[in-house]
Amino acid sequence: MHIQVNTDNTIEGREDVTRFVTQVVTSKLGAVSGPITRVEVYLQDQNATKHGPDDKHCKVEVRLQGRKPVVVDAAADNIKSSVTAAVDKMRNLLDRELGKMRAHR
């Protein structure tokens, strides 16, 4: 499973953020990683230097072998919360999708 993290130019501490994202993705999606070929995470701060509610956005795109990519997103007050929420949504989506695949076999 290849993990790629993309950030806009307003995200500070990119190396720390990349490490955190990689850790969260690996721990939460590791159990279902068999059919996953690639995970792309996009992080964006909507308000840049201003602060506001739910202005940190995270989009997670997972590419599965032989299937179209699946995408989820989440917004929160900080990067860690938005990443965690988006990866949790992705895990739930993958559990449903992979369960359907197993049921059809």
C-alpha positions in Angstrom: 0.0 0.0 0.0 1.6 3.3 -1.2 0.6 6.4 0.8 0.9 9.8 -0.7 0.2 13.0 1.2 -0.5 16.3 -0.6 -0.9 19.6 1.2 -1.6 23.2 0.2 1.0 25.8 0.9 -0.7 27.0 4.1 -0.1 23.7 6.0 2.8 24.1 8.4 5.1 21.3 9.5 4.6 19.2 6.4 7.1 16.5 7.6 5.3 16.1 10.9 1.9 16.1 9.2 3.1 13.5 6.7 4.4 11.3 9.5 1.1 11.6 11.4 -1.1 10.9 8.3 1.0 7.8 7.4 0.7 6.5 10.9 -3.1 7.0 11.0 -3.6 5.5 7.6 -1.4 2.5 8.4 -3.0 1.8 11.7 -6.6 2.2 10.6 -6.5 0.7 7.1 -3.8 -1.8 7.6 -6.2 -4.7 8.3 -8.0 -4.1 5.0 -4.9 -3.2 3.0 -4.8 -6.4 0.8 -6.7 -5.0 -2.2 -5.5 -1.4 -1.6 -2.8 -0.3 -4.1 -2.6 3.4 -3.2 -3.9 5.9 -0.7 -3.8 9.6 -1.5 -4.5 12.2 1.2 -5.2 15.8 0.4 -5.0 18.4 3.1 -6.2 22.0 2.8 -6.6 24.9 5.2 -9.6 26.8 3.8 -9.0 30.1 5.7 -5.1 30.0 5.7 -4.0 32.4 8.5 -7.5 33.1 9.8 -9.1 30.7 12.2 -12.6 29.4 11.8 -14.7 26.4 12.6 -14.1 23.3 10.5 -11.6 25.1 8.2 -9.1 22.2 7.9 -10.2 19.8 5.2 -9.0 16.3 4.5 -9.8 14.2 1.4 -8.8 10.5 1.3 -8.8 8.7 -2.0 -8.1 4.9 -2.0 -7.4 2.9 -5.1 -8.4 -0.7 -5.0 -7.2 -3.4 -7.3 -9.5 -3.7 -10.3 -12.0 -1.1 -9.1 -12.6 2.6 -9.4 -11.1 4.8 -6.7 -13.3 5.6 -3.6 -13.1 9.0 -2.0 -14.3 10.5 1.4 -13.7 13.8 3.0 -13.9 15.5 6.4 -13.5 18.9 8.0 -12.5 19.9 11.5 -10.9 22.6 13.5 -7.4 21.0 13.2 -5.5 18.8 10.8 -5.3 15.8 13.2 -9.0 15.7 13.7 -9.8 16.1 10.0 -7.4 13.3 9.1 -8.7 11.0 11.7 -12.3 11.6 10.8 -11.6 11.1 7.1 -9.7 7.9 7.6 -12.4 6.6 9.9 -15.0 7.3 7.2 -12.8 5.5 4.7 -12.4 2.4 6.9 -16.2 2.2 7.3 -16.7 2.6 3.5 -14.0 -0.1 2.8 -15.6 -2.5 5.3 -18.9 -2.2 3.5 -17.4 -2.4 0.0 -15.1 -5.3 0.7 -17.9 -7.1 2.6 -20.0 -6.8 -0.6 -17.2 -8.1 -2.7 -16.8 -11.1 -0.4 -20.6 -11.8 -0.4 -20.7 -11.9 -4.2 -17.9 -14.5 -4.5 
